[in-house]
Amino acid sequence: MRVCKLKIAFTAFTLIIIQLSLFCGVHVASAISKEPEMESLIRNLSASDLNVKTDSVKALVEIGEPAVEPLILALGVEDPELRENAAVTLGKIKDERAVEPLIGLLTDEEWEVEQAGNNALIAIGKPAVEPLIKILQDENESVFLQSKAVQVLAGIGDERAVQPMIQALKKSRSLMQIWVIFWV
């Protein structure tokens, strides 16, 4: 009788292990199958059809964290529309890993890409504050990038940025002139 109970328990345990491994196998398989889907969604960010672009942004935002690294890579492609929409999507996902790459867009040659980077950083918010303050405090940084950093910091509205922005404007006559022109 005891041997029979042990066999039943062992069989039940084996079935549980098999079910778990099947479940995990399906989970792993579904994650692997999402890679080509994600690549396709990222390519569709530059589609000519606005609905395709919108649906791709929504799907990538829904995917969330796994889409961040591929979207960061997309910020470096030649196609400005793809860079712009990758930035928009990263802003909606709000993952702090995107902060540094998005800061790189603040001096992009294409105005739309630059603006998308700006808006994405504002959407990410607090995690972008410290890297942007570092730009303000770096005397070797371009005045243009520093002015963009001030613009983003103003959009975020974090109190930590107030004093560094004032200091940067006091130190740099060029930065002050850019801001006077910008705000007048």
N, C-alpha and C positions, 0 to 999 in steps of 0.2 A: 504494500500500500504506500509506504513511504517513497519507494522508488518511482511509483506511478505519479505521485505528487511532484517529485523532483523533475520528472520528464515533462509534465504539464507546465511547471514553472519555467523550465529551460526553453520549452517551445514558445511560450508566451514572450519570454525575454527575447528570443531570437526574432520573433515576429515584430516586436517593438523596434529592435535594431534595424531590421530590414526596412520597416516603414520610415524610420528616421533617415536612413541612408538614401532611400528613394526620394524623400522630401528634400533633403539637402542636394541631391543630384539634380532635381528639377529646379531648385533655387539657383544652383550654380549654372545650369544650362540656360536659365532665363537671363541671368546676368551676362553670360557670354553672348547670347543672341541680341542683347540690347546695344552692344558696341557698334555693329553696323548700322543699327537704327539711329543711334546717336550721331554717327558720322553723317548720315543722310539728313538728319534734322539740322545739323550745323551747316551743311552745304545749302540747305533750303533757306537759310537766313538771307541769302542774296538772290532768291528767286524773283522773277519778274512779277509773279502773282502775289499781291498783298495778302490775300487770305492764306496762302502757303507760308509766307513769312510769319504772319501772326500765329498760325497754328504751330509752327516750329518753335517760336519763342515760348508759347504756352506749354508745349510738351517738354521742352528743355527745363523750364522752371519747375514743372511737376517732377521731372527726374531729379532735380536738385543737385546735391553734393557730387554725385558721380559725373555730372556734366561740367563741373567747374574747370578741371584741368584741360579737357578738350576745348572749352570755350576760351580759356586763357591762351592756348596755342593759336586759336583763330584770331586773336588780337594782333598777331604778327603777320598775317597774310597780306598779300598785295591788294586784294579787292577791298576798297573802302566801305562798300555796303555791308560786306561780311564783318569787317572790324566793328562798324557802327552797331550792327544788330547783336553781335557777340557782347559788346559792352552793355547794351540795353538789357540783355538777358542776365548778365552777371550782376547788374544792379538790382534786378528783380530777385535773384537768388540770395544776394546779400552775404556772400561768403568772403571772409576777410582775406583769404589767399589771393583774391583778385585785386587787392588794393594797389600793390606795387605795379603790376602790369597795367592797371587802369591809369595810374599816375603817368605812365609812359605815353598815354594817349593825349595828355593835356597839351602837348606840343605837336600833335599830328598835323600834317599839311592840309588835311581835309577838315573843314569847319564842322561838318556833321559828326565826324568821328570824334573830334575834340570835345564837342558838346555832349555827345553820348558818354564819353569818359567822365566828364564833369558831373553829369546827372547821375551816373552810376555810383560815383564816389559819394555824392551827397546822399543817395539812397542807402548805401552801406553805412554811412554815418560814423559813429564813434571809433570804430577800428581804423578809419582813415586819418584821424586827427593827428596822432603822433608822427606818422611818416610825413605828413604835409607840414607840420611844425618844423621838422628837421630840414626840410627844403628851405623854409624861411630863414632858418638859423645858419645855413651854409652860405658863407660869403662867396664861395666859388660857383654857386648855382646861378643860372641865367636869370636875369630880371624878369624875363617873359614868363618862365616857369614859376617864379616866385609870385608873380601877379596872378597866375592861374591858381596857385595854391591858396592865395588870399581869397579868391573868388569862391573856391570850393569850401574853404573853412567858414566863410560867411554864410554859405548855404547850409552847412551842417549846423551852425549855431551852437557849438560846444564852448562853454566858458573857458576851458583850458587854452583855447586858441587866441583869446582876446589880447593878452599881454604880448605873446610872440608876434602877433600881427602889428600891434602898435610899435614894438621895437623894430621890426623889419621896415616899417614905413618911415620911422625916424632915421634909421641908418642909411637907407638908400634913397637918394634924391630921385634917381631914375624910376624907382618903384613908386614913389609918391607922385611923380609926374604922370605915370601910366594910369594911376588910380584917379587922379584929378580929371584926366581926359576921359576915362571910362565912365565916371559918375556924373560928369557935367553934361 
